[in-house]
Amino acid sequence: MAQKHPPVTLKQVAETAQVSRAAASFALSGKPGVSEATRQRVLQIASELGYSPNQTAQNLRSSRTGIIAVYLPENVSTLSYYMEATFGIVDEAELSNLTVTLVPHTSTNAPIARLNADGLLILDPAREDAIVDRLLALGLPVVTGEALPDPNQSAAGQVISDHRRTTCEILDHFHSAGAHFPAIITPVERMAWSMSIEDSYIDWCQRHNVTPRIEHTSMDELTETTKFSTRKLLEDGSTDAILALTDGSALAVAAQASEHGRHIGKDLLIAAAVDSPALSYVDPGVTAVDLNPRDFGRRCMNLLVRILDSKRAPTDEPLTEYAPTAVIYRASTGAGNS
Amino acid sequence: MAQKHPPVTLKQVAETAQVSRAAASFALSGKPGVSEATRQRVLQIASELGYSPNQTAQNLRSSRTGIIAVYLPENVSTLSYYMEATFGIVDEAELSNLTVTLVPHTSTNAPIARLNADGLLILDPAREDAIVDRLLALGLPVVTGEALPDPNQSAAGQVISDHRRTTCEILDHFHSAGAHFPAIITPVERMAWSMSIEDSYIDWCQRHNVTPRIEHTSMDELTETTKFSTRKLLEDGSTDAILALTDGSALAVAAQASEHGRHIGKDLLIAAAVDSPALSYVDPGVTAVDLNPRDFGRRCMNLLVRILDSKRAPTDEPLTEYAPTAVIYRASTGAGNS
């Protein structure tokens, strides 16, 4: 099992095929100058030996690096979402023979200038994130997962989940289950997806003549800030449903509500705007929006590949694609079981 | 914000500095042949313009790609662990100016032969994983996160957590809290870390004259298989503590135990061998082993860099480093609070 052998070289292919290195190279690259019989023999031998041409050299020649850089936010409370989305990105990249590299968080200075990539994917850009500004300034083709939150920024493309629709669906579900005073707990960090959920929550409240109750949480100290916000909502007394924007926050709401003697799924309904495996494992399971992160990641990479291939001129209007989402109902909102 | 400009070229640096391209190149690479005054002027201008030499070309010259490939297992029930470990790998890679790429899962055939990297990190290799075999056969320097489970396989280095120590610590803690018949729920997938936990569990049982109770779960269908195993353990009647090997599995144990009318932290103690944010958010919080995944990832990358720099000959004995771990006590094992 532990056989270690260096990569096969062009020289080995040439020697085995008993042709010159130049002839082997011509045969492999499909250039004229060798007979068809030689070409077939060289291809056959290269395949048998497992020869792969030096990718770095090939990429340099085609003036493409073959690399897509991916930037994930640093303080992520929905780690499983990003892991799944990253797997989706890598799966889709492979179809185009692209390699995915991850942009590091640590340095806020020089190294970004060296980013050696054909294009860039930024997942969930946050408004306060200086690295996002600096990445955009590199001039590479960029696709964002969810929109850029700053109207002065622009990307070549964006993949967006319809958070407005799922937010209304959850609030309507609360309502029809008898919970008429829903509150939301949203990150202080400003991202397009959380801002659109807040907006649709406020719209919904206006339509239903309910005063909006918005409390905050911070990605840095998710448990403590969520528990504090939950206490504030529950001490008020009227709150009968809480939509927590992240999966981790929803779990912290549930823990705090139990300490307050509230019964989740009965006298307090809870939902999360992002699903994660944990929300189905806990008891009661927590209703949440399945954002299909693996599929979402694939769509991001696919859109970037299309943009790279199209060589379209940068315009102010990004190409926009919508990703499918679905509310998964569980016992935390009164569903039977699961 | 949305300024897009192409990267600065050597030509632009040379023109701005009013020297030939060759002179600019010599100055930037520190070669003799230009005056110190010219060299200083060129460096100054290159810095002002934000010039970065073409990394692909430079790497090719130094016969290094500057790329480290990372392989993560496909069916991961502990997604936040791998996400954190990956962030740690990327952070540490940056210190050595290395780029991290992720090996895709989808294709089980040709593309691995093309892997263009100086070295390879494999996290939690599983015994049945054909991709691991094929990656090892590439002949690249490899560091594994946790050991290779197959004694016929070998890597240049490995970073290992002391699962034996933490397993004994948890079982002793169960015991001193009055739970004398602990069971474990372990993945059917064979990995070195889970195998070492099973071994130390069996050792502990022998020392305490207890019959081992080992049930299984599958990463593919974690919730259902864990719930099934939990039911089997609870119907038996004597089981008073369960160590679940993954964080997701521990949550599923807790949900199933509640349905069975057991009170977690009181008449049933629960712990997980891998911590995750969710385990601290739920009520009661679940005791778990903090494997310090971000630090673990950094250690993996650091060890690989040392191996690459040392140019040591491949030997059968991998360089081994131990990563620090700690049991985090929460209410699921009777701890006061949190």
Interface residues (C-beta under 8 A of the other chain):
Chain A: M1 A2 Q3 K4 H5 P6 P7 G50 S52 N54 Q55 T56 A57 N59 L60 T65 I67 L72 V76 S77 L79 S80 Y82 M83 E84 T86 F87 V90 D91 A93 E94 N97 T99 V100 T101 L102 V103 P104 H105 T106 S107 P111 A113 R114 N116 D133 L136 A137 L138 G139 D150 N152 Q153 S154 L222 T223 D247 G248 L251 A252 A254 A255 Q256 S258 E259 S276 P277 A278 S280 Y281 V282 D283 G285 P314
Chain B: M1 A2 Q3 K4 H5 P6 P7 G50 S52 N54 Q55 T56 A57 N59 L60 T65 I67 L72 V76 S77 L79 S80 Y82 M83 E84 T86 F87 V90 D91 A93 E94 N97 T99 V100 T101 L102 V103 P104 H105 T106 S107 P111 A113 R114 N116 D133 L136 A137 L138 G139 D150 N152 Q153 S154 L222 T223 D247 G248 L251 A252 A254 A255 Q256 S258 E259 S276 P277 A278 S280 Y281 V282 D283 G285 P314
